[in-house]
Amino acid sequence: MNSIMQTYGRLPIAFERGEGSYLYSTEGKRYLDGAGGIAVVSMGHSHPKLVAALEAQVQRLWHVSNLYEIPEQSKYAERLVNACFADSIFFCNSGAEAMEGAIKVARKYQAANGKVERYRAVTLEGSFHGRTLATLGAANNPKHLEGFGPPVQGFDIVPPNDLDVMLAAITEETAAIIVEPLQGEGGIRPLDINYLQTLRSVADKKDVLLVFDEVQTGFGRTGKLFAHEWAGVTPDIMACAKGIASGFPCGAVLAKSHVSDAMSPGTHGSTFGGNPLAMAAANATLDILLEEGFLNEVNRISSLLKSRLDDLAGRHPEVIKEVRGSGLMLGIVLSEPYINTVFCDYARESGLLTVVAGENVLRLLPPLIIKEPEIDIILNALENACISIKSPNSSEN
């Protein structure tokens, strides 16, 4: 009997250690981690700077709760707000918590400004904002909602990149517009830059807040510190997590001061959020991210990887329909009848770990520290997967 609740369709592999961009299984096989813990281990496994930071912190203090001042929080918050649009930060533990917090901040802002009727949010089809009841309601994906009763109310879902439908959905009850600049779970689907820019002006005109979910796209994943920088627009509120501490559980809600001023003591909280260990990992991660030239190298490597993937698609057009995404958040769209999960299995047989997404997409989310030798390994594994999936012995034929 397995004592673990069976909520995951786990693969029959276990890992005993990781080093850089690689994981080593208990059976001694090395894999290139092209999934990156689902866009989490941004600095790779066992990065010496992160190991040193956590070892030093764990010998001093693990947890005190947010009843007290946490100097590591203040240090990190000041550094991050100096590097981005925000004026203040609330710390939590995960992306779902960050999105819950962002929704609460948006509603509280409207109520604090005398507009208690404004509690709804307009969200996009194909989005993914977490697994809590509220964030499931925000995405309204039937597969994720099945068996959990009626979805939480307060969300109006519209197609992405359609401004007319977006405008029609905004009413006197709308508190916010919530979007992922680049949809991850939905299939690595980027929003049009013009669409994002217009959402900013629409939000200002309609007196609603613009909320960006950058849980997966943040902290260098797309080649900028945050993905919205590519469009030259800033949100009022942003949720982030995943790569923030390169594998240590941490999440955050970032906001402009005119919004966060609505949050007073007692309006929100987290027992573990922003604890000293998480902040040690987050500060060490930020040290690396802000190093001169780091993001330039991410862009150089990601451009090379994208070019090589486009070449692969050209050699196997019957298998690969399209390659899309930004930075090291790339999606390989497979053509029918080939299926992403089967392609993922073939890539894994060649030593490459990947993760699937909607619209029959295979996601590549490797650590931001990969170099050209890792690109060769990725392409060799994907080449083998293309050949294998077309084989007469493939389960797809």
Residue pairs with C-beta under 8 A, 6 or more apart in sequence:
11 348
13 25
14 25
14 26
15 23
15 24
15 25
15 26
15 31
16 24
16 25
16 26
17 23
17 24
17 45
17 46
18 24
18 33
18 41
18 44
18 45
18 46
19 44
19 45
19 46
20 44
20 45
20 46
20 47
20 367
20 369
21 32
21 33
21 44
21 45
21 366
21 367
21 369
21 370
21 374
22 30
22 31
22 32
22 33
22 45
23 30
23 31
23 33
23 45
23 353
24 30
24 31
25 31
29 351
30 351
31 348
31 351
31 352
31 353
32 351
32 352
32 353
32 366
32 374
32 377
32 378
32 381
33 41
33 44
33 45
33 353
33 366
33 367
34 347
34 352
34 353
34 354
34 364
34 365
34 366
34 378
35 353
35 354
35 355
35 363
35 365
35 366
36 42
36 328
36 365
36 366
36 367
37 247
38 216
38 242
38 355
38 365
39 184
39 216
39 221
39 242
39 243
39 329
39 365
40 242
40 243
40 246
40 247
41 243
41 246
41 247
41 367
42 219
42 220
42 221
42 242
42 243
42 246
42 285
42 289
42 367
42 368
43 49
43 50
43 246
43 285
43 288
43 367
43 368
43 369
44 246
44 367
44 369
45 247
45 367
47 246
47 284
47 288
47 369
49 284
49 287
49 288
50 246
50 247
50 248
50 281
50 284
50 285
52 284
53 280
53 281
53 283
53 284
54 248
54 277
54 280
54 281
54 284
56 280
57 72
57 276
57 277
57 280
58 277
60 276
61 276
62 275
62 276
62 277
63 272
63 275
63 276
63 277
64 70
64 275
64 276
65 271
65 275
66 269
66 270
66 271
66 273
66 274
70 274
70 275
70 276
70 279
72 274
72 276
72 279
72 280
72 283
73 91
73 274
73 279
75 279
75 283
76 89
76 274
76 279
76 282
76 283
76 286
77 88
77 89
77 91
79 283
79 286
79 290
80 86
80 89
80 252
80 254
80 286
81 87
81 88
81 89
81 254
83 225
83 286
83 290
84 225
84 226
84 254
85 234
85 235
85 238
85 254
85 256
86 238
86 254
86 255
86 256
87 255
87 256
87 257
87 260
88 254
88 255
88 257
88 260
89 252
89 253
89 254
89 255
90 101
90 105
90 252
90 253
90 255
90 260
90 263
90 268
90 270
90 273
91 250
91 251
91 252
91 270
91 273
91 274
91 278
91 279
92 98
92 101
92 241
92 250
92 251
92 252
92 253
92 270
92 273
92 274
93 249
93 250
93 251
93 270
93 272
93 273
93 278
94 130
94 241
94 249
94 251
95 129
95 130
95 213
95 215
95 216
95 239
95 240
95 241
95 242
95 251
96 129
96 130
96 131
96 132
96 135
97 130
97 132
97 241
97 251
97 270
97 273
98 215
98 239
98 240
98 241
98 251
98 252
98 253
99 129
99 130
99 132
99 134
99 135
99 138
99 213
99 215
99 239
100 130
100 132
100 134
100 135
101 239
101 253
101 268
102 178
102 211
102 213
102 237
102 238
102 239
102 253
103 121
103 134
103 135
103 138
103 176
103 178
103 211
104 267
104 268
105 237
105 253
105 255
105 259
105 260
105 262
105 263
105 268
106 121
106 175
106 176
106 209
106 211
106 236
106 237
106 259
107 118
107 119
107 175
108 262
108 263
108 267
109 175
109 209
109 259
109 262
110 116
110 118
110 119
110 175
110 209
111 118
111 119
111 262
112 261
112 262
113 262
115 175
117 172
117 173
118 172
118 173
118 174
118 175
118 208
119 154
119 173
119 175
120 154
120 155
120 156
120 171
120 173
120 174
120 175
121 138
121 154
121 155
121 156
121 174
121 175
121 176
121 177
121 178
121 211
122 155
122 156
122 157
122 158
122 166
122 169
122 170
122 174
122 176
122 177
122 178
123 129
123 138
123 139
123 140
123 155
123 156
123 157
123 158
123 177
123 178
123 179
124 157
124 158
124 159
124 160
124 178
124 179
124 180
124 183
124 191
125 140
125 157
125 158
125 159
125 160
126 160
126 183
126 186
126 187
126 189
126 358
127 138
127 139
127 157
127 178
127 179
127 180
127 183
127 186
127 213
128 139
128 141
128 180
128 183
128 184
128 185
128 186
129 135
129 136
129 138
129 139
129 178
129 180
129 213
129 215
129 239
130 136
130 215
131 144
133 148
133 151
133 152
134 152
134 154
136 144
136 145
136 148
136 151
136 152
137 145
137 151
137 152
137 153
137 154
137 155
138 152
138 155
138 178
139 157
140 151
140 155
140 157
145 151
156 169
156 174
158 165
158 166
158 169
159 165
160 179
160 183
160 189
160 191
160 195
161 191
161 192
161 195
163 195
163 198
163 202
166 177
166 199
166 202
167 202
170 177
170 202
170 206
170 208
174 206
174 208
175 208
175 209
176 203
176 208
176 209
176 210
176 211
176 236
176 237
177 199
177 202
177 203
177 208
177 209
177 210
177 211
178 211
178 212
178 213
179 191
179 196
179 199
179 211
179 212
179 213
180 186
180 191
180 212
180 213
180 214
180 216
180 217
181 190
181 191
181 196
181 212
181 214
181 217
181 222
181 227
181 228
181 230
181 231
182 188
182 189
182 190
182 191
182 216
182 217
182 222
182 227
182 325
182 326
182 329
183 189
183 190
183 191
184 216
184 217
184 329
184 357
184 363
185 216
185 357
185 358
186 357
186 358
186 359
187 331
187 333
187 357
187 358
187 359
187 360
187 361
188 324
188 325
188 329
188 330
188 331
188 357
188 361
188 363
189 324
189 359
190 324
190 325
190 326
193 230
193 231
196 228
196 231
196 233
197 231
197 232
197 233
199 210
199 233
200 210
200 233
200 234
203 209
203 210
203 236
209 235
209 236
209 237
209 259
210 233
210 235
210 236
210 237
211 235
211 236
211 237
211 238
211 239
212 226
212 227
212 228
212 235
212 237
212 238
212 239
213 238
213 239
214 226
214 227
214 228
214 238
214 239
214 240
215 239
215 240
215 241
215 242
215 251
216 242
216 329
216 365
217 226
217 227
217 326
217 329
218 225
218 226
218 227
218 238
218 240
218 241
218 242
218 243
218 244
219 225
219 226
219 240
219 242
219 243
219 244
219 285
219 289
220 243
220 289
220 294
220 295
220 298
220 327
220 368
221 227
221 242
221 243
221 327
221 328
221 329
221 365
221 368
222 230
222 326
222 327
222 328
222 329
223 230
223 295
223 298
223 299
223 302
223 326
223 327
223 328
224 230
224 295
224 327
225 289
225 295
226 238
226 240
227 326
228 234
228 235
228 238
230 326
236 255
236 256
236 259
237 253
237 254
237 255
237 256
237 259
238 253
238 254
238 255
239 251
239 252
239 253
239 254
240 251
240 252
240 254
241 250
241 251
241 252
243 285
243 368
244 250
244 251
244 252
244 282
244 285
245 278
245 281
245 282
245 285
246 281
246 284
246 285
247 281
248 277
248 278
248 281
248 282
249 272
249 278
250 274
250 278
250 279
250 281
250 282
251 273
272 278
288 294
289 295
294 368
298 327
298 328
298 368
299 327
301 328
301 370
301 371
301 372
301 375
302 326
302 327
302 328
302 330
304 372
304 375
305 328
305 330
305 364
305 370
305 375
305 378
306 323
306 325
306 330
308 375
308 378
308 379
309 323
309 330
309 332
309 364
309 379
309 382
310 323
312 320
312 323
312 379
312 382
312 383
312 386
313 320
313 321
313 322
313 323
313 332
315 383
315 386
316 386
316 390
317 335
318 335
318 390
319 334
319 335
319 338
319 343
319 386
319 389
319 390
320 332
320 333
320 334
320 335
320 386
321 333
321 334
321 335
322 332
322 333
323 330
323 331
323 332
323 333
324 330
324 331
324 333
325 331
325 364
328 364
328 365
328 366
328 368
328 370
329 363
329 364
329 365
330 363
330 364
330 365
331 357
331 361
331 362
331 363
331 364
332 343
332 361
332 362
332 363
332 364
332 382
333 359
333 360
333 361
334 340
334 343
334 360
334 361
334 362
336 360
337 396
337 397
338 360
338 389
338 396
339 360
339 396
340 356
340 357
340 360
340 361
340 362
341 356
342 389
342 394
342 395
342 396
343 362
343 385
343 389
344 354
344 355
344 356
344 362
346 384
346 385
346 388
346 389
347 353
347 354
347 362
347 381
347 382
347 384
347 385
348 354
349 384
349 388
350 380
350 381
350 384
350 385
351 377
351 381
352 377
352 378
352 381
352 382
354 362
354 363
354 364
355 362
355 363
355 365
356 362
356 363
357 363
364 378
366 374
366 378
388 394
389 396
390 397
391 397
